[in-house]
């Protein structure tokens, strides 16, 4: 009887986590899709804005969280590994013309970093529900808010590539799936090694830093090499700082 109750609760929790993780990402994706046929000025500002938010989240949220859960040395080491891995993937896709479209390549690399980032978030949510319902719900709300700019970051380059809106929705939804997978693990184990969380956060930090600094910011300035792109980056960075401070 207790086993049936636990299974029912587990299914409900997983459905709730999955819906919340998709909601934030798809809201961000919708923001990117609302503006049809954006001008180069607006597109540069939008990609720059998403880059600024992601940079702030990495600097003020991911890296400090990784240091807290692990150590400074380990954080730097795993971030460097993440940078090396994504740089290799970037060079490989460029060399083999995996995507001749730079916007699609940016979207792909961004999605990889975000999926790795979302996995430990899901674990934290799952563990939060095991520790206490209120903690789990709070984590769901925080992560949903954080996922909004992530949805923008994935959607903006694809909007620039004139991809079908339905496909953009599907692709952005896929980036949220690791959250549900992580939540499943967190619920069933009730806790996880700090080194595993630290490794995931460190790798995600390195990957996202590379994508933001090596791809998104240069692309924003290439699309519109003017003040608007720079202002978009700075406004996104300040908003990201505010999010990390308030939430």
BALOBA-1460 file (C-alpha; in Angstrom, 3 decimals):
// residues 247
<rec num="1" residu="x" x="0.000" y="0.000" z="0.000"/>
<rec num="2" residu="x" x="2.792" y="2.405" z="0.969"/>
<rec num="3" residu="x" x="4.668" y="1.478" z="-2.206"/>
<rec num="4" residu="x" x="1.633" y="2.407" z="-4.322"/>
<rec num="5" residu="x" x="1.305" y="5.724" z="-2.497"/>
<rec num="6" residu="x" x="4.994" y="6.472" z="-3.005"/>
<rec num="7" residu="x" x="4.739" y="5.631" z="-6.708"/>
<rec num="8" residu="x" x="1.710" y="7.882" z="-7.172"/>
<rec num="9" residu="x" x="3.463" y="10.747" z="-5.386"/>
<rec num="10" residu="x" x="6.591" y="10.191" z="-7.454"/>
<rec num="11" residu="x" x="4.651" y="10.340" z="-10.720"/>
<rec num="12" residu="x" x="2.860" y="13.534" z="-9.644"/>
<rec num="13" residu="x" x="6.125" y="15.187" z="-8.614"/>
<rec num="14" residu="x" x="7.850" y="14.208" z="-11.856"/>
<rec num="15" residu="x" x="4.941" y="15.537" z="-13.928"/>
<rec num="16" residu="x" x="5.012" y="18.823" z="-11.986"/>
<rec num="17" residu="x" x="8.786" y="19.181" z="-12.377"/>
<rec num="18" residu="x" x="8.605" y="18.397" z="-16.093"/>
<rec num="19" residu="x" x="5.855" y="20.971" z="-16.699"/>
<rec num="20" residu="x" x="7.688" y="23.676" z="-14.734"/>
<rec num="21" residu="x" x="11.020" y="22.995" z="-16.451"/>
<rec num="22" residu="x" x="9.349" y="23.218" z="-19.863"/>
<rec num="23" residu="x" x="7.309" y="26.299" z="-18.953"/>
<rec num="24" residu="x" x="10.232" y="28.644" z="-18.302"/>
<rec num="25" residu="x" x="12.135" y="27.509" z="-21.390"/>
<rec num="26" residu="x" x="9.112" y="27.797" z="-23.688"/>
<rec num="27" residu="x" x="8.230" y="31.258" z="-22.333"/>
<rec num="28" residu="x" x="11.734" y="32.374" z="-23.282"/>
<rec num="29" residu="x" x="11.358" y="30.720" z="-26.673"/>
<rec num="30" residu="x" x="8.026" y="32.518" z="-27.185"/>
<rec num="31" residu="x" x="9.674" y="35.876" z="-26.507"/>
<rec num="32" residu="x" x="12.152" y="35.147" z="-29.282"/>
<rec num="33" residu="x" x="9.343" y="34.102" z="-31.647"/>
<rec num="34" residu="x" x="7.011" y="37.046" z="-30.972"/>
<rec num="35" residu="x" x="9.140" y="39.319" z="-33.082"/>
<rec num="36" residu="x" x="8.863" y="38.167" z="-36.702"/>
<rec num="37" residu="x" x="11.431" y="39.264" z="-39.283"/>
<rec num="38" residu="x" x="13.562" y="41.184" z="-36.750"/>
<rec num="39" residu="x" x="15.919" y="43.842" z="-38.060"/>
<rec num="40" residu="x" x="19.672" y="43.323" z="-37.756"/>
<rec num="41" residu="x" x="19.771" y="45.987" z="-35.052"/>
<rec num="42" residu="x" x="17.085" y="44.214" z="-32.991"/>
<rec num="43" residu="x" x="18.528" y="40.755" z="-33.606"/>
<rec num="44" residu="x" x="21.992" y="41.875" z="-32.497"/>
<rec num="45" residu="x" x="20.496" y="43.405" z="-29.360"/>
<rec num="46" residu="x" x="18.438" y="40.265" z="-28.621"/>
<rec num="47" residu="x" x="21.366" y="37.853" z="-28.960"/>
<rec num="48" residu="x" x="23.541" y="40.259" z="-26.962"/>
<rec num="49" residu="x" x="20.851" y="40.530" z="-24.283"/>
<rec num="50" residu="x" x="20.645" y="36.730" z="-23.950"/>
<rec num="51" residu="x" x="24.454" y="36.526" z="-23.840"/>
<rec num="52" residu="x" x="24.605" y="39.131" z="-21.075"/>
<rec num="53" residu="x" x="22.076" y="37.266" z="-18.930"/>
<rec num="54" residu="x" x="23.874" y="33.946" z="-19.424"/>
<rec num="55" residu="x" x="27.223" y="35.529" z="-18.546"/>
<rec num="56" residu="x" x="25.792" y="36.964" z="-15.317"/>
<rec num="57" residu="x" x="24.202" y="33.626" z="-14.368"/>
<rec num="58" residu="x" x="27.538" y="31.845" z="-14.869"/>
<rec num="59" residu="x" x="29.611" y="34.433" z="-12.993"/>
<rec num="60" residu="x" x="27.237" y="35.148" z="-10.108"/>
<rec num="61" residu="x" x="25.325" y="31.872" z="-9.793"/>
<rec num="62" residu="x" x="26.873" y="28.755" z="-11.353"/>
<rec num="63" residu="x" x="30.527" y="29.329" z="-10.452"/>
<rec num="64" residu="x" x="29.869" y="30.472" z="-6.836"/>
<rec num="65" residu="x" x="27.481" y="27.520" z="-6.356"/>
<rec num="66" residu="x" x="30.106" y="25.136" z="-7.704"/>
<rec num="67" residu="x" x="32.783" y="26.558" z="-5.393"/>
<rec num="68" residu="x" x="30.414" y="26.273" z="-2.422"/>
<rec num="69" residu="x" x="29.540" y="22.657" z="-3.175"/>
<rec num="70" residu="x" x="33.051" y="21.625" z="-4.147"/>
<rec num="71" residu="x" x="36.202" y="23.783" z="-4.098"/>
<rec num="72" residu="x" x="37.805" y="26.678" z="-5.969"/>
<rec num="73" residu="x" x="40.538" y="24.535" z="-7.536"/>
<rec num="74" residu="x" x="38.134" y="21.829" z="-8.656"/>
<rec num="75" residu="x" x="35.750" y="24.448" z="-10.083"/>
<rec num="76" residu="x" x="38.490" y="26.040" z="-12.196"/>
<rec num="77" residu="x" x="39.743" y="22.626" z="-13.333"/>
<rec num="78" residu="x" x="36.330" y="21.331" z="-14.429"/>
<rec num="79" residu="x" x="35.463" y="24.671" z="-16.067"/>
<rec num="80" residu="x" x="38.674" y="24.414" z="-18.112"/>
<rec num="81" residu="x" x="37.701" y="20.883" z="-19.128"/>
<rec num="82" residu="x" x="34.286" y="22.157" z="-20.176"/>
<rec num="83" residu="x" x="35.919" y="24.920" z="-22.248"/>
<rec num="84" residu="x" x="38.282" y="22.430" z="-23.900"/>
<rec num="85" residu="x" x="35.475" y="19.987" z="-24.731"/>
<rec num="86" residu="x" x="33.180" y="22.598" z="-26.265"/>
<rec num="87" residu="x" x="36.079" y="24.246" z="-28.117"/>
<rec num="88" residu="x" x="36.914" y="20.854" z="-29.650"/>
<rec num="89" residu="x" x="33.263" y="20.313" z="-30.591"/>
<rec num="90" residu="x" x="33.138" y="23.825" z="-32.063"/>
<rec num="91" residu="x" x="36.252" y="23.212" z="-34.158"/>
<rec num="92" residu="x" x="34.991" y="19.801" z="-35.267"/>
<rec num="93" residu="x" x="31.611" y="21.111" z="-36.418"/>
<rec num="94" residu="x" x="33.238" y="24.069" z="-38.173"/>
<rec num="95" residu="x" x="35.852" y="21.905" z="-39.907"/>
<rec num="96" residu="x" x="33.313" y="19.352" z="-41.119"/>
<rec num="97" residu="x" x="30.760" y="22.046" z="-42.055"/>
<rec num="98" residu="x" x="28.280" y="20.363" z="-39.716"/>
<rec num="99" residu="x" x="26.386" y="23.626" z="-39.809"/>
<rec num="100" residu="x" x="27.318" y="26.141" z="-42.465"/>
<rec num="101" residu="x" x="24.856" y="28.484" z="-40.764"/>
<rec num="102" residu="x" x="26.602" y="30.235" z="-37.853"/>
<rec num="103" residu="x" x="23.304" y="30.935" z="-36.109"/>
<rec num="104" residu="x" x="22.469" y="27.227" z="-35.991"/>
<rec num="105" residu="x" x="25.936" y="26.391" z="-34.719"/>
<rec num="106" residu="x" x="25.538" y="28.897" z="-31.882"/>
<rec num="107" residu="x" x="22.121" y="27.451" z="-31.032"/>
<rec num="108" residu="x" x="23.564" y="23.924" z="-30.966"/>
<rec num="109" residu="x" x="26.508" y="24.814" z="-28.715"/>
<rec num="110" residu="x" x="24.228" y="26.846" z="-26.430"/>
<rec num="111" residu="x" x="21.805" y="23.925" z="-26.136"/>
<rec num="112" residu="x" x="24.635" y="21.555" z="-25.157"/>
<rec num="113" residu="x" x="25.734" y="23.850" z="-22.342"/>
<rec num="114" residu="x" x="22.184" y="24.427" z="-21.118"/>
<rec num="115" residu="x" x="21.296" y="20.726" z="-21.140"/>
<rec num="116" residu="x" x="24.344" y="19.984" z="-18.997"/>
<rec num="117" residu="x" x="23.353" y="22.876" z="-16.749"/>
<rec num="118" residu="x" x="19.738" y="21.697" z="-16.428"/>
<rec num="119" residu="x" x="20.652" y="18.175" z="-15.295"/>
<rec num="120" residu="x" x="22.027" y="19.156" z="-11.843"/>
<rec num="121" residu="x" x="19.156" y="21.649" z="-11.492"/>
<rec num="122" residu="x" x="16.747" y="18.746" z="-11.840"/>
<rec num="123" residu="x" x="18.664" y="16.756" z="-9.230"/>
<rec num="124" residu="x" x="18.418" y="19.676" z="-6.811"/>
<rec num="125" residu="x" x="14.652" y="19.946" z="-7.419"/>
<rec num="126" residu="x" x="14.150" y="16.215" z="-6.887"/>
<rec num="127" residu="x" x="16.163" y="16.222" z="-3.681"/>
<rec num="128" residu="x" x="14.245" y="19.324" z="-2.544"/>
<rec num="129" residu="x" x="10.933" y="17.469" z="-2.759"/>
<rec num="130" residu="x" x="12.393" y="14.595" z="-0.737"/>
<rec num="131" residu="x" x="13.747" y="16.952" z="1.938"/>
<rec num="132" residu="x" x="10.550" y="19.019" z="2.085"/>
<rec num="133" residu="x" x="7.723" y="19.974" z="-0.245"/>
<rec num="134" residu="x" x="8.211" y="23.727" z="0.167"/>
<rec num="135" residu="x" x="11.873" y="23.511" z="-0.741"/>
<rec num="136" residu="x" x="11.088" y="21.553" z="-3.884"/>
<rec num="137" residu="x" x="8.414" y="24.050" z="-4.975"/>
<rec num="138" residu="x" x="10.758" y="26.979" z="-4.290"/>
<rec num="139" residu="x" x="13.473" y="25.375" z="-6.414"/>
<rec num="140" residu="x" x="10.936" y="24.796" z="-9.209"/>
<rec num="141" residu="x" x="9.977" y="28.487" z="-9.238"/>
<rec num="142" residu="x" x="13.598" y="29.656" z="-9.204"/>
<rec num="143" residu="x" x="14.620" y="27.310" z="-11.998"/>
<rec num="144" residu="x" x="11.572" y="28.203" z="-14.122"/>
<rec num="145" residu="x" x="12.540" y="31.890" z="-13.917"/>
<rec num="146" residu="x" x="16.167" y="31.066" z="-14.773"/>
<rec num="147" residu="x" x="15.006" y="29.001" z="-17.765"/>
<rec num="148" residu="x" x="13.304" y="31.977" z="-19.437"/>
<rec num="149" residu="x" x="16.535" y="33.651" z="-20.648"/>
<rec num="150" residu="x" x="17.861" y="30.197" z="-21.541"/>
<rec num="151" residu="x" x="14.898" y="29.743" z="-23.883"/>
<rec num="152" residu="x" x="15.679" y="33.131" z="-25.438"/>
<rec num="153" residu="x" x="19.347" y="32.169" z="-25.826"/>
<rec num="154" residu="x" x="18.464" y="29.017" z="-27.786"/>
<rec num="155" residu="x" x="15.620" y="30.555" z="-29.811"/>
<rec num="156" residu="x" x="17.272" y="33.828" z="-30.879"/>
<rec num="157" residu="x" x="19.924" y="32.283" z="-33.170"/>
<rec num="158" residu="x" x="17.316" y="29.976" z="-34.715"/>
<rec num="159" residu="x" x="14.955" y="32.900" z="-35.350"/>
<rec num="160" residu="x" x="17.835" y="34.522" z="-37.237"/>
<rec num="161" residu="x" x="18.082" y="31.358" z="-39.355"/>
<rec num="162" residu="x" x="14.373" y="31.535" z="-40.303"/>
<rec num="163" residu="x" x="13.621" y="28.118" z="-38.782"/>
<rec num="164" residu="x" x="9.991" y="27.050" z="-38.519"/>
<rec num="165" residu="x" x="8.513" y="28.239" z="-35.161"/>
<rec num="166" residu="x" x="7.209" y="24.756" z="-34.325"/>
<rec num="167" residu="x" x="10.700" y="23.299" z="-34.734"/>
<rec num="168" residu="x" x="12.129" y="26.048" z="-32.518"/>
<rec num="169" residu="x" x="9.588" y="25.112" z="-29.831"/>
<rec num="170" residu="x" x="10.567" y="21.453" z="-30.107"/>
<rec num="171" residu="x" x="14.303" y="22.157" z="-29.985"/>
<rec num="172" residu="x" x="14.014" y="24.447" z="-26.963"/>
<rec num="173" residu="x" x="11.779" y="21.902" z="-25.204"/>
<rec num="174" residu="x" x="14.470" y="19.249" z="-25.667"/>
<rec num="175" residu="x" x="16.968" y="21.393" z="-23.741"/>
<rec num="176" residu="x" x="14.627" y="21.218" z="-20.715"/>
<rec num="177" residu="x" x="14.384" y="17.405" z="-20.693"/>
<rec num="178" residu="x" x="17.577" y="16.872" z="-18.618"/>
<rec num="179" residu="x" x="15.843" y="18.749" z="-15.772"/>
<rec num="180" residu="x" x="13.187" y="16.028" z="-15.599"/>
<rec num="181" residu="x" x="15.838" y="13.292" z="-15.839"/>
<rec num="182" residu="x" x="17.829" y="14.903" z="-13.034"/>
<rec num="183" residu="x" x="14.699" y="15.273" z="-10.903"/>
<rec num="184" residu="x" x="14.023" y="11.550" z="-11.314"/>
<rec num="185" residu="x" x="17.475" y="10.725" z="-9.990"/>
<rec num="186" residu="x" x="17.142" y="13.241" z="-7.147"/>
<rec num="187" residu="x" x="13.783" y="11.831" z="-6.032"/>
<rec num="188" residu="x" x="14.926" y="8.219" z="-5.957"/>
<rec num="189" residu="x" x="18.308" y="8.709" z="-4.308"/>
<rec num="190" residu="x" x="17.260" y="11.567" z="-1.996"/>
<rec num="191" residu="x" x="20.724" y="13.112" z="-2.245"/>
<rec num="192" residu="x" x="23.845" y="12.996" z="-4.354"/>
<rec num="193" residu="x" x="27.602" y="13.299" z="-4.009"/>
<rec num="194" residu="x" x="28.849" y="16.891" z="-3.836"/>
<rec num="195" residu="x" x="31.585" y="16.002" z="-6.298"/>
<rec num="196" residu="x" x="29.013" y="14.890" z="-8.898"/>
<rec num="197" residu="x" x="27.071" y="18.143" z="-8.548"/>
<rec num="198" residu="x" x="30.307" y="20.130" z="-8.560"/>
<rec num="199" residu="x" x="31.531" y="18.400" z="-11.716"/>
<rec num="200" residu="x" x="28.262" y="19.057" z="-13.560"/>
<rec num="201" residu="x" x="28.160" y="22.715" z="-12.519"/>
<rec num="202" residu="x" x="31.850" y="23.244" z="-13.350"/>
<rec num="203" residu="x" x="31.555" y="21.704" z="-16.808"/>
<rec num="204" residu="x" x="28.379" y="23.688" z="-17.507"/>
<rec num="205" residu="x" x="30.140" y="26.904" z="-16.423"/>
<rec num="206" residu="x" x="33.052" y="26.343" z="-18.800"/>
<rec num="207" residu="x" x="30.810" y="25.445" z="-21.726"/>
<rec num="208" residu="x" x="28.515" y="28.424" z="-21.214"/>
<rec num="209" residu="x" x="31.461" y="30.821" z="-20.820"/>
<rec num="210" residu="x" x="32.875" y="29.633" z="-24.134"/>
<rec num="211" residu="x" x="29.551" y="29.914" z="-25.927"/>
<rec num="212" residu="x" x="28.843" y="33.404" z="-24.544"/>
<rec num="213" residu="x" x="32.325" y="34.922" z="-24.988"/>
<rec num="214" residu="x" x="33.430" y="33.023" z="-28.078"/>
<rec num="215" residu="x" x="30.169" y="32.830" z="-30.027"/>
<rec num="216" residu="x" x="27.178" y="34.869" z="-28.853"/>
<rec num="217" residu="x" x="28.862" y="38.213" z="-28.117"/>
<rec num="218" residu="x" x="30.973" y="38.188" z="-31.326"/>
<rec num="219" residu="x" x="27.887" y="37.168" z="-33.334"/>
<rec num="220" residu="x" x="25.799" y="39.983" z="-31.820"/>
<rec num="221" residu="x" x="28.494" y="42.503" z="-32.776"/>
<rec num="222" residu="x" x="28.820" y="41.000" z="-36.261"/>
<rec num="223" residu="x" x="25.074" y="41.211" z="-36.940"/>
<rec num="224" residu="x" x="24.962" y="44.818" z="-35.772"/>
<rec num="225" residu="x" x="28.394" y="46.366" z="-35.049"/>
<rec num="226" residu="x" x="26.925" y="49.311" z="-33.208"/>
<rec num="227" residu="x" x="25.960" y="50.602" z="-29.784"/>
<rec num="228" residu="x" x="22.645" y="48.708" z="-29.723"/>
<rec num="229" residu="x" x="24.315" y="45.281" z="-29.497"/>
<rec num="230" residu="x" x="26.642" y="46.504" z="-26.748"/>
<rec num="231" residu="x" x="23.727" y="47.978" z="-24.801"/>
<rec num="232" residu="x" x="21.857" y="44.673" z="-25.193"/>
<rec num="233" residu="x" x="24.794" y="42.781" z="-23.670"/>
<rec num="234" residu="x" x="25.115" y="45.228" z="-20.774"/>
<rec num="235" residu="x" x="21.369" y="45.329" z="-20.055"/>
<rec num="236" residu="x" x="21.239" y="41.534" z="-20.108"/>
<rec num="237" residu="x" x="24.208" y="41.322" z="-17.762"/>
<rec num="238" residu="x" x="22.637" y="43.737" z="-15.266"/>
<rec num="239" residu="x" x="19.299" y="41.923" z="-15.410"/>
<rec num="240" residu="x" x="21.104" y="38.623" z="-14.849"/>
<rec num="241" residu="x" x="22.880" y="40.137" z="-11.838"/>
<rec num="242" residu="x" x="19.543" y="41.319" z="-10.444"/>
<rec num="243" residu="x" x="18.017" y="37.853" z="-10.944"/>
<rec num="244" residu="x" x="20.908" y="36.145" z="-9.177"/>
<rec num="245" residu="x" x="20.771" y="38.640" z="-6.300"/>
<rec num="246" residu="x" x="16.993" y="38.631" z="-5.768"/>
<rec num="247" residu="x" x="16.391" y="34.921" z="-6.382"/>
